Amino acid sequence: MNTALFTLALRSAWNRRGVLSLVVASIALSTLLLVGIERIRHEVRDNFSQAVSGTDLIVGARTGPVQLLLYAVFRIGSATNNISWQAVQMLDQHRAVAWTLPIALGDSHRGFAVVGTRAAYFERFRYGEKQALELAQGRAFVDGIGGVFDVVIGAEVARRLGYTLGQRVVLSHGDGAIAANDHADKPFTVVGILAATGTPVDRSLHVSLEAIEALHIDWQAGVPIASQAVPADQLAQHDLTPRSVTAVLVGLKTRAAVFSVQRQIANHRAEPIMAVLPGVALDELWEVIGIGERGLLAVGALVSVVSLAGLVAVILAGLAQRRRELAILRAVGCGPRALLGLLAIEGALVTLAGVALGLLTGALLLALGADLVQQHTGLRPGLGWPRADEWRWVAAVLLGGWCASLLPGWRAYRLSLADGLSPRS
């Protein structure tokens, strides 16, 4: 009986496929929206969490912890102020500090950030599960005047701009919006290309701190001074020691000293600087964007409710045309409970078809659009089975569709045989 009822429900739904296809499409859209939002949420969190690891403190000018994290690690926004080179030297000499990586930001190249740092960056910097950076091609630059015009580019920069080893590169002051701000008199040469990391490193160009100083040695207040122009071949005659940096990544000899060092940095009297723990700053960031996440999920849930309401409306509207059909089924021995089951199975099949279509559409979009998403957002969503949270949304839609179909099923359950054979005019 159950097999026959399932077959009957399947054929009945197929017979009304024109109308039900619209319901399937709306359920597919709601499933795609819910699962897509959940996937994007996880991808964003994973991308942010893996961007830096093994760094105990991030030191910068006093500002908000989230802002410091965003511009120092993710190249988002800009610093309110720089910190002096004397502060960097103070950190280098601190007895609890194992290593420091000064970061100088502010220049760019065709929309990609330029990062001035030490050569030790390629040995000390960690991402993901404390993975070290690797060079896919070439070598790292060296500190000092010997490597002042060497640049190491990220994998995404090389891929999108088609750069190879030996490529000549002209950096721009600021965001590069004004062509006159290009450092055309001091071109760089690509000496290394980093392997892909899935972090902001892929979208950065790395030069030495001396290179940043050399670029701006004949600039003042963000403007080149023609009368003080210093040709590239005369840079060796000048002191290229940095005067300031944007931030400093700090690694400690022992994690137990992290709060003590943080307090000492906050109490530094020579200039107002602060130190933040990357993990704590990330938690604050999630609190900020949590409202937006919940809002997007609420929109997705609302779309699902509307889709399921459409399912109920379609089945209820069809009951008026199917009253004689249902009455005949009851006349040949199909009981009221069987009718309830028939409509419940129909609703479940429609919902299942919509959910399956939504998941397949999502997988297809990921397969075709992963590269495009990475180009515009830096995220590369991976194909794979839905996560546990995504499966919960899928289960919620399936359960909601089945429950929604019970209402028209209950309506059919209450139809009497006489009412079905002799409908009122």
C-alpha positions as CSV (number, residue, x, y, z in Angstrom):
1,M,0.0,0.0,0.0
2,N,2.8,2.4,0.9
3,T,4.6,1.7,-2.4
4,A,1.4,2.2,-4.3
5,L,0.7,5.5,-2.5
6,F,4.1,6.7,-3.2
7,T,3.8,5.9,-6.9
8,L,0.4,7.6,-7.0
9,A,1.8,10.7,-5.4
10,L,4.7,10.8,-7.8
11,R,2.5,10.5,-10.8
12,S,0.0,13.0,-9.5
13,A,2.8,15.5,-8.9
14,W,4.2,14.8,-12.4
15,N,0.7,15.4,-13.9
16,R,0.7,18.9,-12.4
17,R,4.4,19.5,-13.1
18,G,3.8,22.9,-14.8
19,V,2.4,24.6,-11.7
20,L,4.6,22.6,-9.2
21,S,7.8,23.5,-11.2
22,L,7.4,27.1,-10.1
23,V,7.2,26.0,-6.4
24,V,10.2,23.7,-7.0
25,A,12.1,26.7,-8.4
26,S,11.2,29.0,-5.4
27,I,12.3,26.3,-2.9
28,A,15.5,25.8,-4.9
29,L,16.2,29.5,-4.7
30,S,15.6,29.6,-0.9
31,T,17.8,26.6,-0.4
32,L,20.5,28.1,-2.5
33,L,20.3,31.4,-0.6
34,L,20.4,29.7,2.9
35,V,23.2,27.3,2.1
36,G,25.1,29.9,0.1
37,I,25.0,32.4,3.0
38,E,26.2,29.7,5.4
39,R,29.0,28.6,3.0
40,I,30.1,32.2,2.5
41,R,30.0,32.9,6.2
42,H,32.3,29.9,6.9
43,E,34.6,30.8,4.0
44,V,35.0,34.3,5.2
45,R,35.8,33.2,8.8
46,D,38.2,30.5,7.6
47,N,39.9,33.0,5.3
48,F,40.3,35.6,8.1
49,S,41.4,33.0,10.7
50,Q,44.0,31.5,8.4
51,A,45.5,34.8,7.3
52,V,48.0,34.9,10.2
53,S,49.1,32.4,12.7
54,G,52.2,32.1,15.0
55,T,52.1,35.9,15.6
56,D,51.6,36.7,19.3
57,L,51.0,40.5,19.0
58,I,50.4,43.1,16.4
59,V,51.8,46.5,17.4
60,G,50.7,49.8,15.8
61,A,49.6,53.3,16.6
62,R,46.7,53.6,19.0
63,T,43.4,52.9,17.3
64,G,40.7,50.2,17.5
65,P,41.9,46.6,17.7
66,V,39.8,45.6,14.8
67,Q,41.1,48.5,12.6
68,L,44.7,47.6,13.5
69,L,44.1,44.0,12.5
70,L,42.4,44.9,9.3
71,Y,45.0,47.2,7.8
72,A,48.1,45.3,9.2
73,V,47.0,41.8,8.1
74,F,44.2,42.1,5.6
75,R,45.3,45.4,3.9
76,I,41.8,46.8,4.5
77,G,41.6,50.5,5.4
78,S,44.5,52.6,6.4
79,A,46.4,53.5,9.5
80,T,45.6,56.6,11.5
81,N,49.3,57.1,12.1
82,N,52.6,55.3,11.8
83,I,55.0,54.3,14.6
84,S,58.5,55.4,14.7
85,W,61.6,53.3,14.0
86,Q,62.7,53.9,17.6
87,A,59.6,52.0,18.7
88,V,60.6,49.1,16.4
89,Q,64.1,49.1,17.9
90,M,62.6,49.0,21.4
91,L,60.6,45.9,20.4
92,D,63.7,44.3,18.9
93,Q,65.6,44.8,22.1
94,H,62.9,43.6,24.4
95,R,64.0,40.5,26.4
96,A,60.7,38.7,25.8
97,V,60.6,39.2,22.1
98,A,61.9,36.5,19.8
99,W,61.4,38.3,16.4
100,T,59.7,41.3,14.9
101,L,58.4,41.9,11.3
102,P,57.9,45.6,10.6
103,I,55.3,46.3,8.0
104,A,55.2,49.5,5.9
105,L,52.1,50.1,3.9
106,G,50.7,52.9,1.7
107,D,51.9,52.2,-1.8
108,S,50.2,50.0,-4.4
109,H,50.5,48.5,-7.9
110,R,47.5,48.3,-10.1
111,G,45.1,47.8,-7.2
112,F,47.4,45.4,-5.2
113,A,49.0,46.5,-1.9
114,V,52.7,47.0,-1.6
115,V,54.2,45.7,1.6
116,G,57.6,46.9,2.9
117,T,59.2,44.4,5.3
118,R,62.3,42.6,6.3
119,A,63.7,39.6,4.4
120,A,63.0,37.5,7.5
121,Y,59.3,37.9,6.6
122,F,59.6,34.9,4.3
123,E,61.0,32.8,7.1
124,R,59.0,34.0,10.1
125,F,55.5,34.7,8.7
126,R,53.0,31.9,9.2
127,Y,49.4,31.3,8.0
128,G,46.8,28.6,8.3
129,E,48.1,25.9,10.7
130,K,51.4,27.6,11.1
131,Q,52.4,27.0,7.5
132,A,55.5,28.8,6.3
133,L,55.6,30.8,3.0
134,E,57.1,29.1,0.0
135,L,58.5,30.4,-3.1
136,A,57.0,28.9,-6.3
137,Q,59.7,30.6,-8.4
138,G,62.8,32.7,-7.9
139,R,64.1,33.9,-4.5
140,A,63.4,36.4,-1.8
141,F,64.8,39.9,-1.7
142,V,67.7,40.8,0.6
143,D,67.8,43.6,3.1
144,G,70.0,46.6,2.4
145,I,70.9,48.5,-0.7
146,G,71.7,45.2,-2.6
147,G,68.1,44.3,-2.9
148,V,66.5,47.7,-2.8
149,F,64.7,47.3,-6.2
150,D,63.8,43.6,-5.8
151,V,60.1,42.7,-5.4
152,V,58.5,39.4,-4.5
153,I,54.9,39.1,-5.6
154,G,52.0,37.0,-4.4
155,A,50.5,34.2,-6.5
156,E,47.3,36.1,-7.3
157,V,49.3,39.1,-8.5
158,A,51.3,36.9,-10.8
159,R,48.3,35.1,-12.1
160,R,46.0,38.1,-12.7
161,L,48.7,40.4,-14.2
162,G,50.6,37.7,-16.0
163,Y,53.9,38.6,-14.3
164,T,57.0,36.4,-14.5
165,L,60.5,36.5,-13.1
166,G,62.4,39.5,-14.4
167,Q,59.3,41.6,-15.0
168,R,59.8,45.3,-14.6
169,V,57.3,46.8,-12.2
170,V,56.5,50.5,-11.4
171,L,54.9,51.1,-8.0
172,S,52.4,53.9,-7.2
173,H,52.1,56.2,-4.3
174,G,48.9,55.6,-2.4
175,D,46.1,53.9,-4.3
176,G,47.6,54.8,-7.7
177,A,44.5,56.8,-8.8
178,I,46.8,59.7,-9.9
179,A,49.2,58.8,-12.6
180,A,51.6,61.5,-11.5
181,N,52.1,59.7,-8.3
182,D,53.8,56.7,-10.0
183,H,57.4,56.0,-8.9
184,A,58.4,55.7,-12.5
185,D,61.9,56.8,-11.8
186,K,62.6,53.8,-9.6
187,P,61.3,50.6,-11.2
188,F,61.5,47.2,-9.5
189,T,62.3,43.8,-10.9
190,V,60.3,40.6,-9.9
191,V,62.8,38.2,-8.3
192,G,60.4,35.8,-6.7
193,I,56.8,34.6,-6.9
194,L,55.2,33.1,-3.8
195,A,53.2,29.9,-3.8
196,A,49.4,30.4,-3.3
197,T,48.3,30.7,0.3
198,G,44.6,31.7,0.1
199,T,45.5,34.8,2.3
200,P,46.1,38.5,1.6
201,V,49.8,37.5,0.9
202,D,48.6,36.3,-2.5
203,R,47.4,39.8,-3.4
204,S,50.5,41.7,-2.2
205,L,53.8,42.8,-3.6
206,H,56.7,42.6,-1.1
207,V,59.7,44.9,-1.0
208,S,62.3,45.7,1.5
209,L,61.9,48.5,4.1
210,E,64.9,50.2,2.4
211,A,63.0,50.2,-0.8
212,I,60.0,52.0,0.7
213,E,62.5,54.6,2.0
214,A,64.2,54.9,-1.3
215,L,60.9,55.5,-3.1
216,H,60.1,58.4,-0.9
217,I,63.5,59.9,-0.3
218,D,62.7,62.8,-2.6
219,W,59.1,63.1,-1.6
220,Q,57.6,65.4,1.0
221,A,54.0,65.4,2.4
222,G,53.0,62.9,-0.2
223,V,54.3,65.0,-3.1
224,P,57.5,64.5,-5.2
225,I,60.0,67.4,-4.9
226,A,61.5,67.8,-8.4
227,S,64.4,70.0,-7.1
228,Q,65.4,67.2,-4.6
229,A,65.1,64.3,-7.0
230,V,67.5,61.4,-6.2
231,P,68.4,59.1,-9.2
232,A,68.3,55.4,-8.5
233,D,72.0,55.1,-9.1
234,Q,72.8,57.5,-6.3
235,L,70.8,55.9,-3.5
236,A,73.8,54.2,-2.0
237,Q,75.0,57.6,-0.9
238,H,71.9,58.1,1.3
239,D,70.8,56.6,4.6
240,L,67.9,54.3,3.8
241,T,67.1,53.5,7.4
242,P,63.3,53.6,7.8
243,R,61.9,56.5,9.8
244,S,58.6,54.9,10.5
245,V,56.5,51.8,9.8
246,T,52.8,51.1,9.7
247,A,52.7,48.1,12.2
248,V,54.9,45.4,13.6
249,L,54.2,41.7,13.9
250,V,55.7,40.3,17.0
251,G,56.6,36.8,18.1
252,L,57.4,36.1,21.7
253,K,59.8,33.7,23.2
254,T,57.0,32.3,25.4
255,R,53.2,32.8,25.1
256,A,53.0,33.2,28.9
257,A,54.5,36.7,28.5
258,V,51.9,38.0,26.0
259,F,49.8,40.0,28.5
260,S,52.9,41.4,30.3
261,V,54.4,42.6,27.0
262,Q,51.1,44.0,25.9
263,R,50.8,46.1,29.0
264,Q,54.4,47.4,28.7
265,I,53.8,48.5,25.1
266,A,50.6,50.3,26.2
267,N,52.6,52.1,28.8
268,H,55.3,53.1,26.4
269,R,55.7,56.9,27.1
270,A,57.8,57.9,24.1
271,E,54.8,57.6,21.7
272,P,51.2,56.3,21.8
273,I,51.3,52.7,20.6
274,M,49.3,49.6,21.3
275,A,49.5,45.9,20.9
276,V,46.6,43.5,20.1
277,L,46.3,39.8,20.2
278,P,45.2,38.6,16.7
279,G,42.7,36.1,18.1
280,V,41.0,38.6,20.4
281,A,40.8,41.1,17.6
282,L,39.2,38.5,15.3
283,D,36.6,37.7,18.0
284,E,35.7,41.4,18.1
285,L,35.4,41.5,14.3
286,W,33.0,38.5,14.4
287,E,30.9,40.4,16.9
288,V,30.8,43.4,14.6
289,I,29.8,41.4,11.5
290,G,27.6,39.0,13.4
291,I,24.6,41.3,13.0
292,G,25.0,41.3,9.3
293,E,25.3,37.5,9.2
294,R,22.1,37.1,11.2
295,G,20.3,39.6,8.9
296,L,21.3,37.7,5.8
297,L,20.2,34.4,7.4
298,A,16.9,36.0,8.4
299,V,16.4,37.1,4.8
300,G,17.1,33.5,3.6
301,A,14.7,32.0,6.2
302,L,12.0,34.5,5.1
303,V,12.5,33.5,1.5
304,S,12.1,29.8,2.6
305,V,8.9,30.6,4.4
306,V,7.5,32.4,1.4
307,S,8.4,29.4,-0.8
308,L,6.7,26.9,1.5
309,A,3.7,29.2,1.7
310,G,3.5,29.0,-2.0
311,L,3.6,25.2,-1.8
312,V,0.6,25.3,0.6
313,A,-1.2,27.7,-1.6
314,V,-0.7,25.6,-4.8
315,I,-1.8,22.4,-3.1
316,L,-4.8,24.1,-1.5
317,A,-5.8,25.7,-4.8
318,G,-5.6,22.3,-6.5
319,L,-7.9,20.6,-4.0
320,A,-10.9,22.4,-5.4
321,Q,-10.2,20.8,-8.8
322,R,-9.3,17.4,-7.3
323,R,-12.2,16.9,-4.9
324,R,-13.9,14.5,-7.3
325,E,-10.6,12.6,-7.8
326,L,-10.1,12.3,-4.0
327,A,-13.6,11.2,-3.6
328,I,-13.2,8.5,-6.1
329,L,-10.1,7.3,-4.3
330,R,-12.0,7.1,-1.1
331,A,-14.8,5.2,-2.9
332,V,-12.4,2.5,-4.1
333,G,-11.1,2.0,-0.6
334,C,-8.6,4.7,0.1
335,G,-9.2,5.9,3.6
336,P,-8.9,9.5,4.9
337,R,-5.5,8.8,6.4
338,A,-4.3,7.5,3.1
339,L,-5.4,10.8,1.5
340,L,-3.5,12.7,4.1
341,G,-0.5,10.6,3.4
342,L,-0.9,11.1,-0.3
343,L,-0.8,14.9,-0.1
344,A,2.0,14.8,2.5
345,I,4.1,12.7,0.2
346,E,3.4,15.0,-2.7
347,G,4.5,18.0,-0.7
348,A,7.6,16.2,0.5
349,L,8.6,15.2,-3.0
350,V,8.2,18.8,-4.3
351,T,10.3,20.1,-1.4
352,L,12.9,17.4,-1.9
353,A,13.1,18.2,-5.6
354,G,13.5,21.9,-4.8
355,V,16.2,21.3,-2.2
356,A,18.1,19.0,-4.6
357,L,17.9,21.5,-7.4
358,G,19.1,24.3,-5.1
359,L,22.1,22.2,-3.9
360,L,23.0,21.2,-7.5
361,T,22.7,24.8,-8.7
362,G,25.0,25.9,-5.8
363,A,27.6,23.3,-6.7
364,L,27.4,24.4,-10.4
365,L,27.9,28.0,-9.5
366,L,30.9,27.2,-7.3
367,A,32.5,25.1,-10.1
368,L,32.0,27.9,-12.7
369,G,32.4,31.0,-10.6
370,A,35.1,30.1,-8.0
371,D,37.8,32.0,-10.0
372,L,35.6,35.0,-10.5
373,V,34.8,35.1,-6.8
374,Q,38.5,34.9,-5.9
375,Q,39.4,37.7,-8.2
376,H,36.8,40.1,-6.7
377,T,36.8,39.1,-3.0
378,G,40.0,37.1,-2.4
379,L,37.9,34.1,-1.2
380,R,38.0,30.8,-3.1
381,P,35.0,28.8,-2.0
382,G,35.8,25.1,-2.4
383,L,33.6,22.4,-3.7
384,G,32.6,19.6,-1.3
385,W,29.8,18.2,0.7
386,P,27.8,20.8,2.8
387,R,29.0,21.4,6.3
388,A,27.1,20.4,9.4
389,D,25.4,23.9,9.6
390,E,24.4,23.7,6.0
391,W,22.9,20.3,6.4
392,R,20.9,21.7,9.3
393,W,19.4,24.3,7.0
394,V,18.7,21.7,4.4
395,A,16.9,19.5,7.0
396,A,14.9,22.5,8.2
397,V,13.7,23.2,4.7
398,L,12.7,19.6,4.1
399,L,10.9,19.4,7.5
400,G,9.2,22.7,6.8
401,G,8.0,21.5,3.4
402,W,6.6,18.3,4.8
403,C,4.9,20.1,7.6
404,A,3.5,22.7,5.2
405,S,2.0,19.9,3.1
406,L,0.1,18.6,6.2
407,L,-2.3,21.5,6.1
408,P,-3.8,20.7,2.6
409,G,-3.6,17.1,3.6
410,W,-5.7,17.7,6.7
411,R,-8.2,19.6,4.5
412,A,-8.5,16.6,2.2
413,Y,-8.8,14.3,5.2
414,R,-11.9,16.2,6.2
415,L,-13.6,16.1,2.8
416,S,-16.5,13.7,3.0
417,L,-17.3,11.2,0.3
418,A,-20.7,12.8,-0.4
419,D,-19.2,16.2,-0.7
420,G,-16.7,14.9,-3.2
421,L,-19.3,13.1,-5.4
422,S,-21.8,15.9,-5.2
423,P,-19.9,19.2,-5.0
424,R,-21.8,22.3,-4.2
425,S,-22.5,24.7,-7.0
